Amino acid sequence: MTTNDNVAIARSYFELADQGKPEVLDLLHEDVEIYFPKFGIAKGRNALLEMVSGFKGVLEFIRHDYDTLQLIPSGDYVVVEGTSKGKLSGRSWAGGTTPGGRFCNVFKFRDGKIASLHIYLDPDYIGEDEPRFRWGKQRNW
C-alpha cells in the first residue's frame, strides 16, 4: 500500500461513517484497536459499533467537513485534523463556530486496512459541561 492509498482509506472512513454505511467495517483490520475519549480502548471491528452505540438515541447526525480535512501521512500512519458539524439531543454544533466539533484522528495501517484508530476530541459536542469552560463560552472557536 502507498501513502496515497492510506490517505484515500482514511478519507473513505469519514464518508462511510457519516453515512452510517456498514462498509466502514471493511476498512478495518479484524483486530483493529479503537480509542475514543470516555470510551477507552477496545479491539476488533465490533469495537467501532460499540463506541458508536454510546450515541444511540441522542446523535441525530454528524458530518465531517471533508473539504477542510488536513491529512498528514507519515509511513504507516495518517493523522487527520478537522472539524465536524451535527446535531445531538436537539442541539447543533459546528466546529470552528461552537466549542465542540474539532478533532484529530490518528490512523495506523497494516495490510491495507486500518489497524488502529485513535480519535482525539472533546465528546461534549454541544457544551453541556458548563463548569469546565474555564475561559467562558464567548471565545473565538
C-alpha positions as CSV (number, residue, x, y, z in Angstrom):
1,M,0.0,0.0,0.0
2,T,1.2,3.5,-0.7
3,T,0.8,6.7,1.3
4,N,-1.8,7.8,-1.2
5,D,-3.8,4.6,-0.6
6,N,-3.7,5.1,3.2
7,V,-4.9,8.7,2.7
8,A,-7.7,7.6,0.5
9,I,-8.8,4.9,3.0
10,A,-8.8,7.5,5.9
11,R,-10.9,9.8,3.8
12,S,-13.3,7.0,3.0
13,Y,-13.6,6.2,6.6
14,F,-15.1,9.6,7.4
15,E,-17.5,9.5,4.4
16,L,-18.8,6.0,5.1
17,A,-19.0,6.6,8.9
18,D,-21.0,9.8,8.4
19,Q,-23.5,7.9,6.1
20,G,-23.8,5.1,8.6
21,K,-22.7,2.6,6.0
22,P,-21.7,-0.9,7.2
23,E,-19.0,-0.9,4.6
24,V,-16.9,1.2,7.0
25,L,-16.2,-2.0,8.9
26,D,-14.5,-3.4,5.7
27,L,-11.8,-0.7,6.0
28,L,-10.8,-2.0,9.5
29,H,-8.3,-4.8,10.2
30,E,-10.0,-7.7,12.0
31,D,-8.1,-6.9,15.2
32,V,-8.3,-3.1,14.9
33,E,-7.7,-1.0,18.0
34,I,-10.2,1.8,18.6
35,Y,-9.8,4.6,21.1
36,F,-12.3,7.3,21.9
37,P,-12.4,9.6,24.9
38,K,-14.6,8.3,27.8
39,F,-14.9,5.0,25.9
40,G,-11.3,3.9,26.2
41,I,-9.7,1.3,24.1
42,A,-11.3,-1.8,22.5
43,K,-10.2,-4.3,19.9
44,G,-11.9,-5.8,16.9
45,R,-14.2,-4.4,14.2
46,N,-17.2,-4.5,16.5
47,A,-15.4,-2.1,18.8
48,L,-16.3,0.7,16.4
49,L,-20.0,-0.3,16.6
50,E,-19.7,-0.5,20.4
51,M,-18.2,3.0,20.5
52,V,-20.9,4.5,18.3
53,S,-23.6,2.8,20.3
54,G,-22.9,5.3,23.1
55,F,-24.5,7.9,21.0
56,K,-27.7,5.9,20.3
57,G,-30.8,7.9,20.7
58,V,-29.0,11.3,21.1
59,L,-26.9,11.7,17.9
60,E,-29.2,12.9,15.1
61,F,-26.4,13.3,12.6
62,I,-22.7,14.1,12.2
63,R,-20.8,15.2,9.1
64,H,-17.1,15.8,8.9
65,D,-16.0,18.8,6.8
66,Y,-14.3,16.8,4.0
67,D,-13.0,19.9,2.1
68,T,-11.0,21.2,5.1
69,L,-9.6,17.9,6.4
70,Q,-5.8,18.1,7.0
71,L,-4.5,14.7,6.1
72,I,-0.9,14.2,7.2
73,P,0.7,10.9,6.1
74,S,3.9,9.5,7.7
75,G,4.9,5.9,7.0
76,D,2.1,3.6,8.2
77,Y,0.2,6.5,9.8
78,V,-2.2,9.2,8.7
79,V,-3.1,11.9,11.1
80,V,-6.2,13.8,10.3
81,E,-7.2,17.1,11.8
82,G,-10.5,18.7,11.0
83,T,-14.0,19.8,12.1
84,S,-17.4,18.3,12.1
85,K,-21.0,19.5,12.4
86,G,-24.0,17.8,13.7
87,K,-27.0,17.6,16.0
88,L,-27.1,15.9,19.4
89,S,-30.1,15.9,21.7
90,G,-31.8,18.5,19.6
91,R,-28.8,20.9,19.7
92,S,-26.4,21.7,16.9
93,W,-22.7,22.1,16.8
94,A,-20.3,23.2,14.1
95,G,-16.6,23.0,14.6
96,G,-14.9,26.4,14.3
97,T,-18.2,28.1,15.3
98,T,-19.1,26.4,18.5
99,P,-16.9,24.9,21.3
100,G,-17.4,21.3,20.1
101,G,-16.5,19.9,16.7
102,R,-12.7,20.0,16.3
103,F,-11.0,16.6,16.2
104,C,-7.7,14.8,15.5
105,N,-7.7,11.2,14.4
106,V,-4.6,9.0,14.2
107,F,-4.9,6.1,11.8
108,K,-2.3,3.3,11.7
109,F,-2.4,0.9,8.7
110,R,-1.4,-2.7,8.3
111,D,-2.1,-4.9,5.2
112,G,-4.1,-2.2,3.5
113,K,-6.5,-1.9,6.4
114,I,-6.9,0.4,9.4
115,A,-5.1,-1.4,12.3
116,S,-5.6,1.4,14.8
117,L,-7.9,4.4,15.1
118,H,-7.4,6.8,17.9
119,I,-9.9,9.6,18.0
120,Y,-9.0,12.7,20.0
121,L,-11.7,15.3,20.7
122,D,-13.9,16.6,23.5
123,P,-17.0,14.4,23.3
124,D,-19.0,17.3,24.8
125,Y,-20.1,18.4,21.3
126,I,-22.8,20.8,22.5
127,G,-21.2,22.4,25.5
128,E,-23.2,20.7,28.2
129,D,-20.3,20.7,30.7
130,E,-20.5,24.4,31.6
131,P,-18.4,24.3,34.7
132,R,-15.3,23.3,32.7
133,F,-15.5,26.2,30.3
134,R,-12.8,27.9,32.4
135,W,-12.4,30.8,30.0
136,G,-16.0,31.2,29.2
137,K,-18.0,30.2,26.1
138,Q,-17.7,33.5,24.3
139,R,-14.2,32.9,22.9
140,N,-13.4,32.6,19.2
141,W,-13.7,29.0,18.2
